[in-house]
Amino acid sequence: MVLYTAPFPNSCLSALHAVSWALLFPCYWLADRLVASFIPTTYEKRQRADDPCYLQLLCTALFTPVYLALLVASLPFAFVGFLLWSPLQSARRPYIYSRLEDKGPAGGAALLSEWKGTGPGKSFCFATANLCLLPDSLARLNNVFNTQARAKEIGQRIRNGASRPQIKIYIDSPTNTSISAASFSSLVSPQGSDGVARAVPGSIKRTASVEYKGDEAANGPASGEPAEGSNLEDTCIVRIGGGGEEGGRPPEADDAATGGQARNGAGGAPQGQTPNHSQRDGDSGSLGSPSASRESLVKVRAVADSGGSGEPGATNSKLPYKASGAKKAAARKRRHPDEAFDHEVSAFFPANLDFLCLQEVFDKRAAAKLKDQLHGYFEYILYDVGVYGCQGCCSFKCLNSGLLFASRYPIMDVAYHCYPNGRRSDGLASKGALFLKVQVGSTPQDQRIVGYISCTHLHALPEDSAIRCEQLDLLQDWLADFRKSTSSSSTANPEELVAFDVICGDFNFDNCSSDDKLEQQHSLFTHYKDPCRLGPGEEKSWAIGTLLDTDNLYDEEVCTPDNLQKVLESEEGRREYLAFPTSKSPGVGQKGRKDLLKGNGRRIDYMLYAEEGLCPDWKAEVEEFSFITQLSGLTDHLPVAMRLMVSAGEEEA
C-alpha cells in the first residue's frame, strides 16, 4: 500500500489549499484569541486574585477592540478563502504520513531483525493519551491553555520518557534465593560531565552499562543518530544486595544541589510559557529534572547546570536511597497476588515505547510541533488524520479526527473511517477510527510478522450511549474488513504471522457508572480483553480513573509528575483529584457524588488486546500496565501504557 506523504495528490491542489488557508487563518486566529480572552483558567483566576495589578485584565481591555476591528476587516478575505477551501476537501487525503529515516541500531529496519519469531518471545509496548490540543478558546473549556506551547512540551516529555535506557533491577534477599521479576522502570545512568558512566557506590553493582546523553535525549538525535537507550539491547542491570547488614547498606546521600537549573527537553523556557511547563523540584517530567521518578527502586538525581545560558552543563549525579524506600517502591510496583502482571502509577512513559496512539490533536499547528518533537524517538508518524467539509461524513466537519499515531516499526497499511452518527458539538469533528498494520519482524522462512493497532475516539456527550454503541459496532466491522483486505496469507500459504491485535483510545465511557451500562456490556469486550476489568461494571482493585478533575489541575499537590503520582497512590488523593461519575439527582454535584462512591474514578481511556485471531502457535499476555503522570498540568487525562509479551504457546513468556 502507498502511504500518503502529502494531503493532496498534486502540487497544484496543495498550492490552492495554501492560498485558501492563508486567507482563512487571520480570521480564525483573531476569533480564537478574542474568545479565549474571555475564558480564564483557574490558574489565571488565582493570579488575578493574588495580584491586584494583574496585567492580563489590562491587556484584555486594550486588545479586545483591536481584535474586533481586525476580525471584521478579515471577514471578506475569510469568505473568499472558505469558498476556495471547501471544495478542495473532496480531494484531500485522510492522513499525512511522515518518516524520519533512522539508519542506526534503533531504526525501524534494524528493529525488524531483532525477532525471528523464535526463542522466548518478544515484548511490545503501547501507550495512549488524550492531549486536549484544541484551538486555545476551546481548550480553555477543559481548563488548559496555550495549545502551541503545550504541544511542544508534551512531545518533549513523551520523547524523554520513552528514550530512557531500560534498567532491570533485581533484589537479592537471604530469605528468597530466587531473582525477582525485572523492573521496567528506568533510570538516568549516572555520569559526569565527560559523559563517562561513574561507578555506583555501596552494594549496587552494575553488570552492564548504558551511557545516557542528556543533550541528545532533550533535543533529539543529531544527524539521524538514534537517542541513547532506544535500542532494546541497551539494558543496564542493577543488583541490590539484601540481608539488612550494616556493611551492605549503601550510605545516604544528600539531595541534589538546588542551584542548578533543570532542563526540561529544550534549553531555556520559551516566551509565553504556561505555568505547567515550568520545571520544579520533584518534577520528573523530563530526564533532566532535579529528581527522578519514584517508580524506580533506586532513585537517581541528575541536575544539569545550565549556567543561565540554556545550554547543558556538567551533570552532578548522586544516589540517595534507603533500604526501606526500596522495599516500599518494590511493594508498590509488584503485582497483586491474584494478578498475572505488574501494574503501577508511573511518573514516566515506559522505556522503549514502541507504539503511541494520541487523541484530540485537533489543532494543525500544534500537531506539526508535536510531530517534530516525537520524531526524535519515533521514526514513523501519521498525523492530521480525518476529513474536512462535507466529504465522507453526514455533517460539515470543521476539525479533523484528532488522532495521531507514532511507531518505531514500519507501517505497512493504513485505513481511516469517520463515524457518521456524531451530533451537536461532536458532529463538528470528524471523529473516527484509524486502523494500522505494522511489521515487527520476520521469520527465518521470510514470513512477515505483523501486528494490528486500532486507535479511536468515541462520541463524548454523556447521554448518547446508543451512539457510542453504534460506533463500537462500526469499529468491529471496519477492523474485520481491514484485516481481511490487508491480509496476504492463506491457511495453505501463510505469508504473514499475526503477533498482536490491539485497540486503544478515548471511549468516553467508564466501567463503573450506572449511566454507562449499555456500553459496558458491549460485545467488543467479549472479543478483546481489558486488563483493568473484571466484568461489566466491575473494575480490578488497582485500576484508577484516567479523567482528572479539571478544577484542580494547577494545585501544587498535582502540578508535577512526581506529585501527581504520590497523590494517585492514595484513596484520599484519588477522590480529590480524579473525576467521578456525575449524578443526575438535583443538588448533588461533583463533590457530593465523590462522597457517595467507593470507586477509583472514571477510566475512559482504554487499552484492549485480542487473544484470538493471532498466529495459532503464539499467545499474547500482558506483562505490565501503567497509569502515567508525566503529562501533569498539560492535559486533563492520564495516559495509560501496556507492555504485551508475544511468545510461543508452549513456552514461558
C-alpha positions as CSV (number, residue, x, y, z in Angstrom):
1,M,0.0,0.0,0.0
2,V,1.2,3.5,-0.8
3,L,1.2,5.8,2.2
4,Y,0.3,9.4,1.6
5,T,3.1,11.8,2.5
6,A,1.1,14.9,1.3
7,P,-2.5,15.9,1.9
8,F,-3.2,16.4,-1.8
9,P,-2.3,14.3,-4.9
10,N,-0.5,17.1,-6.7
11,S,1.3,20.3,-6.1
12,C,-1.3,22.5,-7.8
13,L,-4.0,21.5,-5.3
14,S,-1.6,21.9,-2.5
15,A,-0.8,25.5,-3.6
16,L,-4.5,26.3,-3.9
17,H,-5.1,25.0,-0.4
18,A,-2.2,27.0,1.0
19,V,-3.7,30.2,-0.6
20,S,-7.2,29.4,0.8
21,W,-5.8,28.8,4.3
22,A,-3.7,32.0,4.2
23,L,-7.0,33.9,3.6
24,L,-8.8,32.0,6.3
25,F,-6.2,31.9,9.0
26,P,-6.2,35.6,10.1
27,C,-10.0,35.4,10.8
28,Y,-9.6,32.0,12.6
29,W,-6.7,33.2,14.7
30,L,-8.4,36.5,15.7
31,A,-11.7,34.8,16.6
32,D,-9.8,32.2,18.7
33,R,-7.8,34.9,20.6
34,L,-10.9,37.0,21.1
35,V,-13.0,34.2,22.6
36,A,-10.0,32.9,24.6
37,S,-9.5,36.2,26.4
38,F,-13.0,35.8,28.0
39,I,-12.5,32.2,29.2
40,P,-9.9,32.4,32.0
41,T,-8.4,29.2,33.5
42,T,-8.2,28.6,37.3
43,Y,-4.5,29.4,37.1
44,E,-5.3,32.8,35.6
45,K,-8.0,33.4,38.2
46,R,-5.6,32.7,41.0
47,Q,-3.1,35.1,39.5
48,R,-5.8,37.7,39.3
49,A,-6.7,37.2,42.9
50,D,-3.1,37.3,44.1
51,D,-2.1,40.3,42.1
52,P,-4.3,43.4,42.2
53,C,-2.3,44.8,39.3
54,Y,-2.8,41.8,37.1
55,L,-1.8,42.8,33.6
56,Q,-4.0,40.2,31.9
57,L,-7.1,42.3,32.6
58,L,-5.4,45.4,31.2
59,C,-4.3,43.5,28.1
60,T,-7.8,42.2,27.6
61,A,-9.4,45.6,27.9
62,L,-6.8,47.1,25.5
63,F,-6.8,44.4,22.8
64,T,-10.5,43.5,22.6
65,P,-11.4,46.5,20.5
66,V,-8.3,45.8,18.3
67,Y,-9.2,42.2,17.9
68,L,-12.8,43.1,17.0
69,A,-11.7,45.6,14.4
70,L,-9.2,43.3,12.7
71,L,-11.7,40.4,12.8
72,V,-14.3,42.5,11.0
73,A,-11.7,43.5,8.4
74,S,-10.6,39.9,7.8
75,L,-14.1,38.6,7.2
76,P,-14.2,39.3,3.4
77,F,-10.9,37.6,2.9
78,A,-12.1,34.6,5.0
79,F,-15.2,34.3,3.0
80,V,-13.2,34.1,-0.3
81,G,-10.8,31.6,1.4
82,F,-13.7,29.5,2.5
83,L,-15.2,29.3,-1.0
84,L,-11.9,28.1,-2.3
85,W,-11.1,25.8,0.7
86,S,-14.3,23.9,0.9
87,P,-14.4,22.2,-2.5
88,L,-10.7,21.3,-2.2
89,Q,-11.5,19.0,0.8
90,S,-13.1,16.4,-1.6
91,A,-9.6,15.8,-3.0
92,R,-7.9,15.8,0.4
93,R,-6.3,12.5,1.6
94,P,-7.4,11.3,5.1
95,Y,-4.0,11.5,6.7
96,I,-0.3,12.6,6.3
97,Y,2.5,10.0,6.7
98,S,5.8,11.3,7.9
99,R,9.0,9.3,8.2
100,L,12.3,10.5,9.5
101,E,14.6,7.7,8.4
102,D,16.9,6.3,11.1
103,K,19.7,4.0,9.9
104,G,21.1,3.5,13.3
105,P,20.5,0.5,15.6
106,A,17.2,1.9,16.8
107,G,15.8,2.4,13.3
108,G,12.8,0.5,12.1
109,A,14.8,-1.6,9.6
110,A,17.2,-2.7,12.4
111,L,14.3,-3.5,14.8
112,L,12.8,-5.9,12.3
113,S,15.9,-8.1,12.5
114,E,15.7,-8.4,16.3
115,W,12.9,-11.0,16.4
116,K,12.6,-14.0,14.1
117,G,9.5,-15.5,15.8
118,T,11.6,-18.0,17.8
119,G,13.0,-18.1,21.3
120,P,11.4,-17.0,24.5
121,G,9.3,-14.3,22.9
122,K,9.2,-10.5,22.3
123,S,7.6,-7.7,24.2
124,F,5.9,-4.7,22.6
125,C,4.9,-1.5,24.5
126,F,1.8,0.5,23.6
127,A,0.6,3.9,25.1
128,T,-2.5,6.0,24.5
129,A,-3.3,9.6,25.7
130,N,-5.8,12.3,25.2
131,L,-3.9,15.6,24.8
132,C,-6.7,18.2,24.5
133,L,-4.8,20.1,21.8
134,L,-7.7,22.1,20.6
135,P,-7.8,25.7,19.5
136,D,-7.0,27.7,22.6
137,S,-10.5,29.1,23.1
138,L,-11.9,25.5,23.1
139,A,-9.1,24.0,25.2
140,R,-9.9,26.5,28.0
141,L,-13.3,24.9,28.4
142,N,-11.2,22.0,29.9
143,N,-9.1,24.4,31.9
144,V,-5.9,24.1,29.8
145,F,-4.4,26.8,27.6
146,N,-1.5,27.8,25.4
147,T,-2.0,25.0,23.0
148,Q,1.1,25.6,20.9
149,A,3.5,25.6,23.9
150,R,1.8,22.6,25.4
151,A,2.2,20.6,22.2
152,K,5.9,21.2,22.1
153,E,6.3,20.4,25.8
154,I,4.2,17.2,25.6
155,G,6.3,16.0,22.7
156,Q,9.5,16.6,24.7
157,R,8.2,14.8,27.7
158,I,7.0,11.7,25.8
159,R,10.3,11.5,23.9
160,N,12.4,11.9,27.0
161,G,10.4,9.3,29.0
162,A,10.4,6.7,26.2
163,S,14.1,7.1,25.2
164,R,15.4,6.4,28.7
165,P,17.7,3.4,29.0
166,Q,15.8,0.4,30.3
167,I,17.3,-0.7,33.6
168,K,16.3,-4.1,35.0
169,I,16.5,-4.2,38.8
170,Y,17.0,-7.4,40.8
171,I,16.8,-7.7,44.5
172,D,18.9,-10.4,46.3
173,S,17.4,-11.4,49.6
174,P,18.7,-14.0,52.0
175,T,15.1,-15.2,52.6
176,N,14.5,-15.7,48.9
177,T,17.2,-17.1,46.7
178,S,15.2,-16.5,43.5
179,I,15.6,-13.3,41.5
180,S,12.6,-11.0,41.4
181,A,11.0,-10.2,38.1
182,A,12.7,-7.5,36.1
183,S,11.5,-4.0,36.7
184,F,10.6,-1.9,33.6
185,S,11.3,1.3,35.5
186,S,14.3,3.1,34.0
187,L,16.8,5.5,35.5
188,V,19.3,8.0,34.2
189,S,22.7,6.4,34.1
190,P,24.9,8.4,36.5
191,Q,27.7,10.1,34.6
192,G,30.0,13.0,34.9
193,S,30.5,16.0,32.6
194,D,32.8,13.9,30.4
195,G,29.9,11.5,29.6
196,V,31.6,8.5,31.2
197,A,29.4,6.4,33.5
198,R,30.5,6.6,37.1
199,A,30.9,3.7,39.5
200,V,27.8,3.2,41.7
201,P,28.8,3.2,45.4
202,G,27.7,0.8,48.1
203,S,26.2,-2.6,47.3
204,I,24.8,-1.5,43.9
205,K,26.7,-3.4,41.2
206,R,26.4,-2.5,37.6
207,T,26.7,-5.6,35.4
208,A,26.1,-3.8,32.1
209,S,26.2,-0.1,31.4
210,V,24.3,2.4,29.3
211,E,25.5,5.8,28.5
212,Y,22.8,8.4,28.6
213,K,23.4,11.6,26.7
214,G,21.2,14.2,28.3
215,D,21.5,16.7,25.4
216,E,20.6,14.1,22.8
217,A,17.6,13.0,24.7
218,A,16.4,16.5,25.2
219,N,16.9,17.8,21.7
220,G,16.7,14.6,19.6
221,P,19.5,12.7,17.9
222,A,21.8,14.7,15.7
223,S,22.4,13.8,12.1
224,G,20.0,11.0,12.2
225,E,21.7,9.2,15.1
226,P,19.4,7.4,17.5
227,A,18.8,8.5,21.0
228,E,20.8,6.6,23.6
229,G,18.7,3.9,25.3
230,S,16.3,3.5,22.4
231,N,17.9,0.1,21.5
232,L,16.3,-2.8,23.2
233,E,19.8,-4.3,23.8
234,D,20.9,-1.2,25.7
235,T,19.9,-2.5,29.1
236,C,21.5,-1.7,32.4
237,I,21.1,-4.3,35.2
238,V,21.4,-3.0,38.8
239,R,21.7,-5.6,41.6
240,I,20.7,-4.6,45.1
241,G,22.1,-6.7,47.9
242,G,19.8,-7.6,50.8
243,G,20.1,-9.1,54.2
244,G,19.9,-6.0,56.3
245,E,23.6,-6.0,57.2
246,E,25.1,-2.7,58.1
247,G,28.0,-3.1,55.7
248,G,25.8,-4.0,52.8
249,R,23.6,-0.9,53.0
250,P,24.6,2.0,50.8
251,P,25.2,5.3,52.5
252,E,22.6,8.0,52.4
253,A,23.4,11.0,50.3
254,D,22.1,14.5,50.4
255,D,19.6,15.8,47.9
256,A,21.0,17.2,44.7
257,A,22.2,20.8,44.7
258,T,19.4,23.2,44.1
259,G,21.5,25.8,42.4
260,G,21.4,24.2,39.0
261,Q,18.6,24.8,36.6
262,A,16.8,21.6,35.5
263,R,16.4,21.2,31.8
264,N,13.1,20.1,30.5
265,G,13.5,18.9,26.9
266,A,14.8,22.1,25.4
267,G,17.2,24.7,26.9
268,G,15.5,27.8,28.3
269,A,11.9,28.4,28.7
270,P,10.1,29.8,25.7
271,Q,8.3,33.1,25.9
272,G,4.6,32.8,26.7
273,Q,5.2,29.6,28.5
274,T,2.3,28.3,30.6
275,P,2.8,27.6,34.3
276,N,2.6,23.8,33.7
277,H,5.8,24.0,31.7
278,S,8.0,25.4,34.4
279,Q,10.1,22.7,35.9
280,R,10.0,22.4,39.7
281,D,11.9,20.4,42.2
282,G,10.3,17.0,42.2
283,D,9.1,17.2,38.6
284,S,10.2,14.1,36.8
285,G,8.5,15.1,33.6
286,S,11.8,15.1,31.8
287,L,15.1,13.4,32.3
288,G,17.0,16.5,33.3
289,S,14.7,17.2,36.2
290,P,16.1,17.6,39.7
291,S,14.6,14.3,40.9
292,A,14.0,11.1,39.0
293,S,10.8,9.1,39.1
294,R,9.7,7.4,42.4
295,E,8.8,4.4,40.3
296,S,12.4,3.3,40.4
297,L,13.8,1.1,43.2
298,V,17.0,3.2,43.1
299,K,16.5,6.9,42.9
300,V,18.9,8.9,40.8
301,R,19.0,12.7,40.8
302,A,20.7,14.3,37.8
303,V,21.0,18.1,37.8
304,A,22.3,19.8,34.6
305,D,23.9,23.1,35.4
306,S,22.8,25.4,32.6
307,G,24.6,28.5,34.0
308,G,21.6,30.6,32.8
309,S,22.5,30.1,29.2
310,G,20.1,27.3,28.5
311,E,23.0,25.0,27.4
312,P,23.6,21.7,29.2
313,G,26.5,21.7,31.6
314,A,28.1,19.2,33.8
315,T,25.9,16.6,35.3
316,N,26.1,16.0,39.0
317,S,24.6,12.7,39.9
318,K,24.0,11.5,43.4
319,L,22.3,8.4,44.6
320,P,20.0,8.9,47.6
321,Y,18.3,5.8,48.7
322,K,17.2,3.8,51.7
323,A,16.5,0.1,52.1
324,S,13.0,0.9,53.4
325,G,12.4,3.2,50.5
326,A,13.4,0.5,48.1
327,K,11.1,-2.0,49.7
328,K,8.2,0.4,49.6
329,A,8.8,1.1,45.9
330,A,9.1,-2.6,45.2
331,A,5.9,-3.3,47.0
332,R,4.1,-0.6,45.1
333,K,5.3,-1.9,41.7
334,R,4.9,-5.6,42.4
335,R,1.8,-7.3,41.1
336,H,-1.3,-8.2,43.1
337,P,-1.2,-11.8,44.4
338,D,-4.0,-12.8,42.1
339,E,-2.7,-10.8,39.1
340,A,-0.6,-12.2,36.4
341,F,1.3,-8.9,35.5
342,D,2.8,-5.8,37.1
343,H,0.8,-2.6,37.4
344,E,1.7,0.8,38.7
345,V,1.2,4.6,38.7
346,S,4.4,5.8,36.9
347,A,5.9,9.3,36.6
348,F,7.4,8.3,33.3
349,F,6.3,6.9,30.0
350,P,7.7,3.4,29.7
351,A,11.2,3.0,28.4
352,N,11.4,1.5,24.8
353,L,7.9,2.6,24.0
354,D,7.0,1.1,20.6
355,F,3.6,2.5,19.6
356,L,1.9,5.7,20.6
357,C,-1.8,6.5,20.0
358,L,-3.0,10.0,20.7
359,Q,-6.4,11.7,20.6
360,E,-7.6,15.3,20.5
361,V,-4.6,16.6,18.5
362,F,-7.1,18.8,16.6
363,D,-5.0,21.9,16.1
364,K,-2.9,21.6,12.9
365,R,-0.1,23.9,14.0
366,A,0.1,22.0,17.4
367,A,0.1,18.7,15.5
368,A,3.1,19.8,13.4
369,K,5.0,20.9,16.6
370,L,4.2,17.6,18.3
371,K,5.3,15.6,15.3
372,D,8.6,17.3,15.1
373,Q,9.3,16.5,18.8
374,L,8.2,12.9,18.5
375,H,10.4,12.3,15.5
376,G,13.3,12.5,17.9
377,Y,12.3,9.0,19.0
378,F,9.6,7.6,16.6
379,E,10.6,7.0,13.0
380,Y,7.1,6.7,11.6
381,I,4.2,9.1,12.3
382,L,0.7,9.6,11.0
383,Y,-1.0,12.9,11.7
384,D,-3.7,15.3,10.5
385,V,-6.0,12.3,10.3
386,G,-9.6,12.9,9.2
387,V,-11.8,14.7,6.8
388,Y,-13.0,18.3,6.5
389,G,-16.0,19.9,5.0
390,C,-18.9,17.7,3.8
391,Q,-16.7,15.0,2.3
392,G,-17.0,11.5,3.7
393,C,-19.5,12.2,6.6
394,C,-23.0,13.4,7.0
395,S,-22.4,16.8,8.6
396,F,-20.0,19.6,7.9
397,K,-16.6,19.0,9.6
398,C,-14.6,21.9,10.9
399,L,-12.0,19.8,12.7
400,N,-10.2,16.6,11.9
401,S,-10.4,13.4,13.9
402,G,-7.7,14.5,16.4
403,L,-5.9,11.1,16.0
404,L,-2.1,10.8,15.8
405,F,-0.1,7.6,15.6
406,A,3.6,7.2,16.1
407,S,5.6,4.0,15.7
408,R,9.2,2.7,15.9
409,Y,8.3,-0.1,13.5
410,P,7.4,0.2,9.8
411,I,3.8,0.9,8.9
412,M,2.5,-1.3,6.1
413,D,-1.2,-0.4,5.7
414,V,-3.5,2.3,6.9
415,A,-7.2,2.9,6.8
416,Y,-9.4,5.6,8.3
417,H,-13.2,5.7,8.7
418,C,-15.3,8.6,10.0
419,Y,-18.2,7.8,12.4
420,P,-21.3,9.0,10.5
421,N,-23.5,9.5,13.6
422,G,-21.8,12.3,15.6
423,R,-24.2,15.0,16.6
424,R,-24.2,18.5,18.1
425,S,-20.7,19.7,19.1
426,D,-19.2,16.3,18.5
427,G,-20.5,16.4,14.9
428,L,-18.2,19.3,14.1
429,A,-15.1,17.0,14.4
430,S,-14.5,14.0,12.1
431,K,-14.1,11.6,14.9
432,G,-13.5,8.1,13.7
433,A,-11.2,5.1,13.8
434,L,-7.6,4.7,12.5
435,F,-6.5,1.2,11.6
436,L,-2.9,0.3,11.1
437,K,-0.9,-2.8,10.2
438,V,2.8,-2.8,11.2
439,Q,5.6,-5.1,10.6
440,V,7.5,-6.2,13.7
441,G,9.8,-8.9,12.5
442,S,10.3,-11.8,10.0
443,T,10.9,-15.5,10.4
444,P,13.9,-17.4,9.0
445,Q,11.5,-18.5,6.2
446,D,10.9,-14.9,5.3
447,Q,7.4,-14.8,6.6
448,R,6.5,-11.3,7.8
449,I,5.5,-10.9,11.5
450,V,2.8,-8.2,11.7
451,G,0.6,-6.6,14.2
452,Y,-2.7,-4.7,14.1
453,I,-3.4,-1.5,16.0
454,S,-6.7,0.4,16.1
455,C,-6.9,4.0,17.5
456,T,-10.3,5.6,18.1
457,H,-12.1,8.4,19.9
458,L,-15.8,7.8,20.6
459,H,-18.7,10.3,20.9
460,A,-18.4,12.4,24.0
461,L,-21.9,13.6,25.0
462,P,-22.7,11.6,28.2
463,E,-26.4,11.0,27.4
464,D,-25.7,9.4,24.0
465,S,-25.0,5.8,25.0
466,A,-26.7,4.4,21.9
467,I,-24.4,6.4,19.6
468,R,-21.3,5.1,21.3
469,C,-22.6,1.5,21.0
470,E,-23.2,2.0,17.3
471,Q,-19.7,3.3,16.9
472,L,-18.3,0.3,18.7
473,D,-20.3,-1.9,16.2
474,L,-18.8,0.0,13.3
475,L,-15.3,-0.2,14.9
476,Q,-15.5,-4.0,14.9
477,D,-16.9,-4.3,11.4
478,W,-14.3,-1.9,10.0
479,L,-11.5,-3.7,11.7
480,A,-12.6,-7.1,10.4
481,D,-12.8,-5.6,6.9
482,F,-9.3,-4.0,7.3
483,R,-7.7,-7.3,8.4
484,K,-9.4,-9.2,5.6
485,S,-8.4,-6.7,2.9
486,T,-4.7,-6.3,4.1
487,S,-4.0,-10.0,4.8
488,S,-1.8,-11.7,2.2
489,S,-1.9,-15.0,3.9
490,S,-4.0,-18.1,3.5
491,T,-4.2,-21.3,5.6
492,A,-2.2,-23.2,3.0
493,N,0.3,-20.4,2.4
494,P,0.8,-18.3,5.5
495,E,3.0,-15.4,4.3
496,E,2.3,-13.4,7.4
497,L,2.1,-14.3,11.1
498,V,-0.1,-12.0,13.3
499,A,1.6,-11.3,16.6
500,F,-0.9,-8.9,18.3
501,D,-4.2,-7.1,17.7
502,V,-4.7,-4.0,20.0
503,I,-7.4,-1.4,20.3
504,C,-6.9,1.8,22.2
505,G,-8.3,5.3,22.6
506,D,-10.7,7.5,24.5
507,F,-14.0,5.7,24.7
508,N,-15.8,8.4,26.7
509,F,-17.5,5.9,29.0
510,D,-16.3,4.1,32.1
511,N,-16.8,0.7,33.7
512,C,-18.3,2.0,37.0
513,S,-21.1,4.5,36.0
514,S,-24.6,3.2,36.1
515,D,-25.3,5.5,33.2
516,D,-22.8,3.6,31.0
517,K,-24.3,0.1,31.5
518,L,-25.1,-0.2,27.8
519,E,-21.5,0.3,26.7
520,Q,-20.1,-1.8,29.5
521,Q,-22.0,-4.9,28.1
522,H,-20.9,-4.4,24.5
523,S,-19.7,-7.4,22.6
524,L,-16.3,-5.7,22.0
525,F,-15.3,-6.8,25.5
526,T,-16.0,-10.5,24.6
527,H,-13.6,-10.4,21.7
528,Y,-11.0,-8.1,23.2
529,K,-9.6,-8.3,26.8
530,D,-9.4,-5.2,29.1
531,P,-6.5,-5.8,31.6
532,C,-8.2,-3.5,34.1
533,R,-11.7,-5.0,34.0
534,L,-13.2,-8.0,35.9
535,G,-16.6,-7.7,34.1
536,P,-19.4,-5.3,33.2
537,G,-19.5,-2.6,36.0
538,E,-16.7,-4.2,37.9
539,E,-13.1,-3.0,37.9
540,K,-10.0,-4.5,39.3
541,S,-9.0,-3.1,42.7
542,W,-5.8,-1.5,41.4
543,A,-7.3,0.3,38.3
544,I,-7.8,4.0,38.7
545,G,-9.6,6.7,36.7
546,T,-7.9,8.4,33.8
547,L,-10.0,11.6,33.7
548,L,-8.7,14.3,36.0
549,D,-10.9,16.8,37.9
550,T,-10.2,19.9,35.7
551,D,-10.8,22.4,38.5
552,N,-7.7,21.2,40.4
553,L,-5.2,20.8,37.5
554,Y,-3.0,23.6,38.8
555,D,-3.0,22.7,42.5
556,E,0.6,22.5,43.9
557,E,-0.2,18.9,45.0
558,V,-0.6,17.7,41.5
559,C,1.3,20.1,39.3
560,T,4.4,17.9,38.7
561,P,4.6,14.3,37.6
562,D,6.0,13.1,40.9
563,N,3.5,15.0,43.0
564,L,0.6,13.6,40.9
565,Q,2.0,10.1,41.2
566,K,2.1,10.4,45.0
567,V,-1.4,11.7,45.2
568,L,-2.9,9.0,43.0
569,E,-1.3,6.3,45.1
570,S,-3.7,7.1,48.0
571,E,-7.5,6.7,48.0
572,E,-7.9,10.2,49.5
573,G,-5.9,11.8,46.7
574,R,-7.8,10.0,44.0
575,R,-11.1,11.2,45.5
576,E,-9.8,14.7,45.5
577,Y,-8.2,14.9,42.0
578,L,-9.9,12.4,39.8
579,A,-13.2,12.9,38.1
580,F,-16.1,10.7,39.3
581,P,-19.4,9.9,37.6
582,T,-21.8,12.8,37.8
583,S,-25.1,12.4,39.5
584,K,-28.4,13.2,37.7
585,S,-30.0,13.9,41.0
586,P,-30.7,17.6,41.7
587,G,-28.5,19.2,44.2
588,V,-25.8,16.6,44.1
589,G,-22.6,18.0,42.4
590,Q,-19.2,16.5,41.7
591,K,-18.0,16.8,45.3
592,G,-21.2,15.3,46.8
593,R,-21.0,12.4,44.3
594,K,-17.4,11.7,45.3
595,D,-18.5,11.2,48.9
596,L,-21.0,8.6,47.8
597,L,-18.7,6.5,45.6
598,K,-16.1,4.0,46.6
599,G,-14.5,3.6,43.2
600,N,-11.3,5.0,41.9
601,G,-12.6,7.5,39.3
602,R,-13.7,7.4,35.7
603,R,-11.4,5.3,33.5
604,I,-12.4,6.3,30.0
605,D,-9.1,5.7,28.2
606,Y,-8.8,2.0,27.2
607,M,-6.1,-0.4,26.1
608,L,-7.6,-3.7,24.8
609,Y,-5.9,-6.7,23.2
610,A,-7.1,-9.8,21.4
611,E,-6.2,-13.4,22.5
612,E,-7.7,-14.9,19.4
613,G,-7.0,-14.3,15.7
614,L,-3.2,-14.5,16.2
615,C,-0.8,-17.0,14.9
616,P,-2.1,-20.4,16.1
617,D,1.2,-21.2,17.9
618,W,1.5,-17.9,19.7
619,K,-0.1,-16.2,22.6
620,A,-0.2,-12.6,23.8
621,E,-0.1,-11.8,27.5
622,V,0.1,-8.5,29.4
623,E,3.4,-8.1,31.1
624,E,2.9,-4.6,32.6
625,F,0.2,-2.0,32.8
626,S,0.9,1.7,33.8
627,F,-1.1,4.8,34.6
628,I,1.3,7.7,33.7
629,T,1.5,11.1,35.3
630,Q,4.3,12.6,33.1
631,L,1.9,15.0,31.4
632,S,0.6,16.5,34.6
633,G,-0.6,20.1,34.1
634,L,-0.6,19.7,30.3
635,T,-3.8,17.7,29.8
636,D,-6.9,16.6,31.7
637,H,-6.3,12.9,31.1
638,L,-3.9,10.3,32.4
639,P,-2.0,8.4,29.7
640,V,-2.0,4.6,30.0
641,A,0.5,2.1,28.8
642,M,0.6,-1.6,28.3
643,R,3.5,-3.9,27.7
644,L,2.5,-7.1,25.8
645,M,4.6,-10.2,25.6
646,V,4.1,-12.3,22.5
647,S,5.5,-15.9,22.7
648,A,5.0,-19.4,21.6
649,G,2.2,-21.1,23.4
650,E,4.2,-23.9,24.8
651,E,7.0,-21.6,26.1
652,E,7.1,-19.3,29.1
653,A,6.5,-15.6,28.5
